[in-house]
Amino acid sequence: MLSSIAAITIPLLLLMFVAFFIFENNRKKHLAAQKLALSTRISDAKNSYKVDVERFCEETQLATKVRDQLYTIANNYFVYQGISEDSVAVFEITVNKLSQSYSQLLHHFTEHDDLETVHERIELFVDNLPTQPRGYNAGFYQNSLTTLNHLLMIPERALENTDNDEHSSEEKIDDNSSEQEYDQARSA
């Protein structure tokens, strides 16, 4: 009887042992795949952000030092906070909002040829970034960066000034063309 219990128990224990290791191995593979997916999302978001910053800095002729400080925002995100599904989602949203702000500044520059306002906005933004790496903590990204992002918005007075400049230059062109037409009609 004892031998029959041992004959049943030993294979059953071996089967449970093998099942446990198969289950544990699959769980580890699943966790590794999730970690790789998060790392890929982080890398993709960082690379996209860096391309946007590079394009923005080239077209607006910003200094390399400013570009590096803008890169630091993305590079230091996970230094003082863990990598999780939620933190990666917030990171993606954060760098997308910043990229949109850079794009709006770039659009303002190309539309109004107002490099001075763009440089003023970026300098104001960069001057308010943390000077020490430990300043790029979760509190900075959750609270301060949102406020700092508002510094990148073009103030309405600058928009009004550029609109007024465009209208006055259009009026000058209209006045000049009227004078030229008058001169041509008189000489004919």
Solvent accessible surface area in square Angstrom, and as a share of the most:
residue,aa,sasa,rsa
1,M,184,0.82
2,L,146,0.72
3,S,85,0.55
4,S,58,0.38
5,I,92,0.47
6,A,43,0.33
7,A,64,0.50
8,I,120,0.61
9,T,55,0.32
10,I,102,0.52
11,P,73,0.46
12,L,93,0.46
13,L,102,0.51
14,L,107,0.53
15,L,118,0.59
16,M,115,0.52
17,F,117,0.49
18,V,78,0.45
19,A,55,0.43
20,F,114,0.47
21,F,102,0.42
22,I,100,0.51
23,F,134,0.56
24,E,37,0.17
25,N,75,0.39
26,N,83,0.42
27,R,105,0.38
28,K,117,0.50
29,K,126,0.53
30,H,109,0.49
31,L,86,0.43
32,A,61,0.47
33,A,58,0.45
34,Q,88,0.39
35,K,147,0.62
36,L,124,0.62
37,A,54,0.42
38,L,24,0.12
39,S,51,0.33
40,T,67,0.39
41,R,70,0.26
42,I,15,0.08
43,S,51,0.33
44,D,85,0.44
45,A,13,0.10
46,K,50,0.21
47,N,85,0.44
48,S,60,0.39
49,Y,2,0.01
50,K,60,0.26
51,V,98,0.57
52,D,35,0.18
53,V,0,0.00
54,E,54,0.24
55,R,110,0.40
56,F,2,0.01
57,C,6,0.04
58,E,119,0.53
59,E,75,0.34
60,T,0,0.00
61,Q,127,0.56
62,L,24,0.12
63,A,61,0.47
64,T,78,0.45
65,K,147,0.62
66,V,22,0.12
67,R,62,0.23
68,D,65,0.33
69,Q,59,0.26
70,L,0,0.00
71,Y,39,0.15
72,T,39,0.23
73,I,2,0.01
74,A,0,0.00
75,N,63,0.33
76,N,25,0.13
77,Y,5,0.02
78,F,36,0.15
79,V,89,0.51
80,Y,106,0.40
81,Q,33,0.15
82,G,57,0.55
83,I,95,0.48
84,S,52,0.33
85,E,101,0.46
86,D,109,0.56
87,S,17,0.11
88,V,0,0.00
89,A,36,0.28
90,V,64,0.37
91,F,1,0.00
92,E,43,0.19
93,I,96,0.49
94,T,19,0.11
95,V,4,0.03
96,N,81,0.42
97,K,103,0.44
98,L,2,0.01
99,S,15,0.10
100,Q,111,0.49
101,S,11,0.07
102,Y,2,0.01
103,S,54,0.35
104,Q,116,0.51
105,L,1,0.00
106,L,10,0.05
107,H,111,0.49
108,H,7,0.03
109,F,35,0.15
110,T,88,0.51
111,E,98,0.44
112,H,31,0.14
113,D,118,0.61
114,D,21,0.11
115,L,48,0.24
116,E,140,0.63
117,T,14,0.08
118,V,0,0.00
119,H,47,0.21
120,E,70,0.32
121,R,29,0.11
122,I,0,0.00
123,E,94,0.42
124,L,68,0.34
125,F,0,0.00
126,V,10,0.06
127,D,113,0.58
128,N,73,0.38
129,L,9,0.05
130,P,34,0.22
131,T,127,0.74
132,Q,92,0.41
133,P,84,0.53
134,R,164,0.60
135,G,25,0.24
136,Y,9,0.03
137,N,62,0.32
138,A,32,0.25
139,G,35,0.33
140,F,13,0.05
141,Y,7,0.03
142,Q,116,0.51
143,N,102,0.53
144,S,48,0.31
145,L,4,0.02
146,T,74,0.43
147,T,90,0.52
148,L,17,0.09
149,N,19,0.10
150,H,106,0.47
151,L,46,0.23
152,L,3,0.01
153,M,105,0.47
154,I,32,0.16
155,P,33,0.21
156,E,129,0.58
157,R,138,0.50
158,A,5,0.04
159,L,65,0.32
160,E,99,0.44
161,N,81,0.42
162,T,13,0.07
163,D,56,0.29
164,N,90,0.46
165,D,90,0.47
166,E,64,0.29
167,H,104,0.46
168,S,49,0.31
169,S,50,0.32
170,E,93,0.42
171,E,108,0.48
172,K,132,0.56
173,I,111,0.56
174,D,85,0.44
175,D,83,0.43
176,N,80,0.41
177,S,43,0.28
178,S,64,0.42
179,E,106,0.48
180,Q,109,0.49
181,E,113,0.51
182,Y,134,0.51
183,D,79,0.41
184,Q,127,0.56
185,A,74,0.58
186,R,172,0.63
187,S,98,0.63
188,A,120,0.93
